[in-house]
């Protein structure tokens, strides 16, 4: 297979779970989510390599096929803005601010001054590689619990030569020596590279029903005062039975809190200065356009992905469109900080 990606395969973790179930980040059933089938990205990569050699690929090229969220690169750019990152283009445009010998003398200190980002649920790491390649003095650690997605993301990073600034860890943030189940006050296992300056996570938390344990685990891997940028679903209104069925099925979201419940969980975990920006009106047109565009490219989709995966992807896109059109499920952009 091209560039080392395995043939199409569906991720099949064990089961959907309730909020009080034993804690593990890999228990939600993703088997119905077409976008999490690694064949989708392999197929798109093969399509891309038919027009562009691997040696010429950029992080932006791969971002187009690796991204699984809304509004393209806007979450990443808004997060970089919130984190106070500096674009490399801006640094280069300004020239060197120190003599060359001073720059050389401080090269060994670069690692200690580099800002670190924990990308929780990084998926195929499209955003992470752009952050690592486009912003100065940044190192991103991608945490992904699904092994086949982790392996594919790591392969992309090696392909682009970004392994120094974009790291990959296939770990479960709930792993502890005693287990969070055994001790409700236990501290989550440390992700390699912790503690981090920033937390970035887009459309991931919705897949993990054990919210208090999750936010406690993430909190434990951040520095005091660390900035947090998250985009996620929430229950904007009481969910119908149909909402719950679709969320637990094609969307792999077994539990969805209200805004009040969500904010309470963040506060309880030790996060402060929580900004809650409702994104539903911004996301809904994107979701509608995505579905229409996919259907308009039916012939291309069948050629690239085959009938089975094309049907899975259409079911997923149509389900999300139905959920947001019905109006009970909402989207939110959260900015917060870990209490210093």
Secondary structure, 3 states (H helix, E strand, C coil): CHHHCCCCCCCCCCCCCCCCCCCCCCCCCCCCCHHHCHHHHHHHHHHHHCCCCHHHCCHHHHHHHHCCCCCCCHHHHHHHHHHCCCEHHHHHHHCCCCCHHHHHHCHHHHHHHCEEEEEECCCCCHHHHHHHHHECCEEEEEECCCHHHHHHHHHHHHHCCCCCCEEEECCCCCCCCCCCCCCCCCCCCCCCCCCEEEEEEECCHHHCCCHHHHHHHHHHCEEEEEEEEEEEEEECCCCCHHHHHHHHCCCCCCCCCEHHHHHHHHHHHCEEEEEEEECHHHHHHHHHHHHHHHHHCHHHHHHHHHHHHHHHHHHHHHHHHHHHHHCCEEEEEEEEEECC
